[in-house]
Amino acid sequence: MQSFIAAIPFKRREVWAWHAILWPMLLWFSVDSTISILHGAWFNVVLINVMPLVVFGIPLVATRSAFMRA
């Protein structure tokens, strides 16, 4: 689903597509990191969760102005 959203609506700069990528990513990061921390799996937060947040988060934040102008 994420690939479809990125390939078509995101490319068309549809505002909902930007939000459809941002909010699930933040929800996943929050839930997974919280559960990992509660179970003492800090390595999962640092090594696994932060990387996708940075890799996908930076470009997403960088494209915000293009979507919010539309």
Phi, psi and omega in degrees: 000318180299320180296318178298313180299318180291324185284324187246290184297321179296319179297328178279358181062041175280127187302319181300328181293321178299315179291326180291342175266318184295304190294317175297324179296316179293323177295313178302312181301314182296310182294310183296319180292320179298313180296319179297316180295318179298331180263006177077017182264063181299328179301325179294319179294311185287313187272329186255314187279323184291323183301306178297326178299318179287311185298319181265334183288318181299309178297326180294315177296323181294333181268358184306314184296327178293329181274326184280344176283332187295000000 
